[in-house]
């Protein structure tokens, strides 16, 4: 299950578990929509993959007998920050931004 990381790894803005602004790559690197679109140009600075809207985990377990939802599986509280410098990020973005994600 997804960690649902609590912040943008670039600008550190809060991204609560149900935020429609969260974007993730296939490794769950997490960024806000503004950074994903404007700074990263849909390129994960770690893996080079694309960034998609993060799914929202419901609060409740809507199926009886299953322990689902945020009440049973809370979001992570561990804040993460990219290890890459702005220069390293810009270099990766320039190299990959014009290549469709399925071809990277």
N, C-alpha and C positions, 0 to 999 in steps of 0.2 A: 504494500500500500504506500501511497505517496506520503512523504514527510509533511508536506504543506509548510514549507519554510516561511518564516514570518516577515521577511524583508527583501527588498531589492538588493542584490549583491553588488550593485554598482553605486547607486545613490543612497541606499539605506532607508528609503521610505518604507513605512509599515505596509505589509500586505497580509491582512488578516485572512484566515482560512477561506472565507467566502468572498474575497475580493475579486471582482471581475477584471481588475487591472493586472493581475499576476500572469506572467508568461514564463514557461519552462521549456527546457530542452529535454531530450530523451534521458539525460542523466539527472534531471531535476534541478539543474542550475536555475535560479529564480531571479527574474527581473521584472520591473514595473513596465507597463505598456509604453510609457514615454521613453524610457531608456531603450527598450527592445526596438521600438520603431525609429527613434531619432538618433541615438548614439550607436546602437549595435546593428541597425539596418537588417534585423531578423537573422543575425549571425551570433551564435553562442561563442563568446570569446575563449571558452575552454575547449570545446569539442569541434566547433565549426558547423554544428547542426543548426537547424532552424528553431525558432521560439514560438510556441503555441499557447493559446489561452489555457491556464491551469484549470482542471475540473474543480467543481465546487463539491465539497463533502457536506451532505445534509446534516442538520443538527440532530435529528431524530432517527431512530431505526424504524422504518416504515413497514418492514416485514416482520411479522411475529416470529419469535424463536431465533432471531439473528441479532447478534450484538453489533450493530452497525451505527454509523453516525458519529458526529463529533463528541457526543456525550460518552461514547464508548471508546473512541479512537481519536484522541485530541491531536491537534496540530502541534508541530514542533515549536519550541520556544528558543531554540538555538539560532542566533543570528549569524549569518555568514557573509563574507565579503570576498570579492574577487581577488585572486592573488596576482592578477595581471596589471601592469601599469597602463596608463592611458595610451602611451605610445604603442605598447604591445597589442592592445585592443584595436587601436586604429589600423595597425598593420594587418591584423587578421581580418577585420571588416573590409578593408580595401581589397584584399585578395579574394574574398569570397562573396561579397554582397551581390554581385551580378550573376552568380552561378545559381541556378535553381536548386533548392535544398535536396531534391531527389538525385541531383547529379554531383553533389559535393563529395 
